[in-house]
Amino acid sequence: MERKNKRSFSYLFIIFAVLCAVFISIKVAMSSHFWIDEKVAGLFSHVPESVIPFFIRVTEMGDKKGIGVVALLALVWLLLRKRNYVGAAVLALSVAIGNEISKLIKDLFERPRPDLEHLVNVKSYSFPSGHAMVGMIVYFMIAYLIMEGVKSRAGKIIIAVITAILLLLIGASRIILQVHYPTDVLGGYAFGYLWVVISILLYNYFKKRIN
């Protein structure tokens, strides 16, 4: 029964991610305005300047250097400690390909960045947020691979909560630093989650075949 409920929730998340990605993509392609961009960005504009350095550090967890370091450490752990070669291969490929997909989507829609003072340097287009998308891929995949070896329900919940908080902070940092619209972040989460689902399916398929 519990496994059936988990599958049901998984299907609901997938459907929601697909709808979110499609809806935002269509609206962006039509150059339509989102009320959520104005409302959420307006709320985040009241963040005290004293916390800006914190969010600059957080956003570094989703940039190329931060992702590279985290992914490298995860690969070393998977290869040397866990001997999980399939997991290491899928993680490396999912991150590399996911990053390229993020760039392709950006170049496809060519959405300009918010017309505000950017508090960190940016060069690419706005939609989707690469930090949100690639961050989702890296940290979700690592959390999934870690939870494979955790037997206690409490331990899995703790890992899931920590991962969710980190991803939410990375997404929020992009809005607070005024380099992305909230819908860029939501779109990044949606695309990233869908790519993670595909990566996990491939991981389980090849793991069973090898075993």
Secondary structure, DSSP 8 states (H G I E B T S, - for coil): -HHHHHHHHHHHHHHHHHHHHHHHHHHHHTT---HHHHHHHHHHTTS-GGGHHHHHHHHGGGSHHHHHHHHHHHHHIIIIIS--HHHHHHHHHHHHHHHHHHHHHHHHH-----SS--SS---S-SSS-HHHHHHHHHHHHHHHHHHHT---HHHHHHHHHHHHHHHHHHHHHHHHTTSS-HHHHHHHHHHHHHHHHHHHHHHHHHHHHH-
